Amino acid sequence: MLPADVSLTPRKSDAGLAPLLLTVVELVRQLMEAQVIRRMEAGLLGDADLDRAAESLRKLEEQVVQLCDIFEIDPADLNIDLGDIGTLLPKAGGYYPGEQSANPSILELLDRLLNTGVVVEGDVDLGLAQLSLIHAKLRLVLTSKPL
């Protein structure tokens, strides 16, 4: 039981990491939506799969908007302007998977990357006082296609 003076409604100044987390969720939601569109257009989704995906994306979008209301965040503020790099998300109606725009957003670039695939390899050494203490070898395969 909560004390009587505890409020479950956050104030805008208390939002903390909420805007950042909602931005990441919205980016992933739009990436998934782009992949659903790509698979739909390629004929890779049946009607039942498409209906389930569309309903899930709709519910996720509603939840993002609801959380924006709770934390008093304007949903438009989730689209971060990264200066010369561009915006994180496309402007309203500004991107359709497979079409290229003159000023692509980070979402569009990530969608293209997922569609074609990429392998990233690297080594990371962490240490201090001229001692190598941790060595990590990384290999990341990023694609929307099954491996």
N, C-alpha and C positions, 0 to 999 in steps of 0.2 A: 504494500500500500504506500502510495506517495504522500508526502506531507502536503498539507493544504496550500502552502505557498509555492509549490513546484508547478510550473506551467509546461505543458507538452507542446506548446506552440512556440517555435523558435522566433527570435527577433532577427531582423536583417543583419544586425551587427554580430549576431551569434552564428551566422551561417557557416563560417569557417571553411572547411573543405568541400562543403556541399556544392558550390558552383563548379569546382574542378571535377568532382566525381560525376555530376550530372552532365558536364561537357563530354567526359569520356564515354559515359553510357550513351549519350546521343550520337557521338561519332560511331560507336560500334553498332548502334541500331541502324543508322543510315548505311553503314557498310553492309550489314546483313540484308537490308532492303535492296541495295544495288545488286547483291548476289542473287537474291530471289528473282529480281527482274531479268537478270542475265540468263538464269536457268529456265525461267518461263519462256523467254524468247527463243531459247535453243530447243525448246520442247522436252526438257529434262524433268519437268515437274508435272505430275498428274493433277487432276482437278482437286482431289482431296488434299494432296500435299500443298498445293497452292492456297487453298482455302485456309488450312491450318496455319501456314506461314503468314498469310495476310492478317488473320485474326490475332496471332501472337504479336506481330509488329504493331498492329493497331493498339493492343492492350499496353504494350511497352511504351508507345508514344503517349498514351493517356496517363500512364504512371509518371513519366518524366514531367509532363505538364502539371500534374497534381503536386509533385514534389517541388516544382518551381513555385507554385502557389503557396505551399506551406512555408518555404524558405524565402518568400517574397523576392523571387528572381524573375526577371523578364526573360522568357525563353529565347528572345533574340540575343541576349547577352551571352548565351552559350556558344555563339559563333565568334571565336576569338580572332581578332585581326593580328596577324603575325608580321605586319609591315611589308617589306619587299617580297617575302615568301608568299603572301596572300592570306586568305582567310582559312580557318580550319574547316568550316562547313561551307557548302555552296549557298549562295544567296537564294532566296525563295524562287523556285522554278528555274534555277540556273544550271542544273546538271541532270542528265539522263544517262544511265550506264551505256557505254559504248560510243557515246558522242563526246567529242573533245571540244573544250572551250578555249578561248584565247587566254584567259587567266584562270587556270585550274586551281581549285581549292585543294587542301591537303587530303580531304576525303576522296576527291576525284583521282589524285595521284595514288593513294592507297588502294582504291578500287582497281585501277589499271594494274598495279603491282600484284594484287591478289589474283587477277584474271590471268596474268602471264606467268607469275611465279618467280621466286628469287631464292637463292641460297646465300646465306651470309656465314662466313667462317672467321674465326679470330681467336687469338690468345690473349689472356689477361693475366698479368702478374701483379699481385698486391704485396706490398711490403713496407717496412719502415726501417730506419737506421741502416740503410744499404743491405738489408736482408730480404730476400724474396721469401715470403711466408705462404702465399697462396698462389697457386697456378691453376687457371681454368682454361680449358680448351672448349670453344663454343662452336656449334654448328646449328644454324636455324634455317629451316625450310619453311617459307611462307608462301602459301598458295591456297586457292579456293577449290582446287581440284583434288580428288582423292589420290593418294600416293600408292 
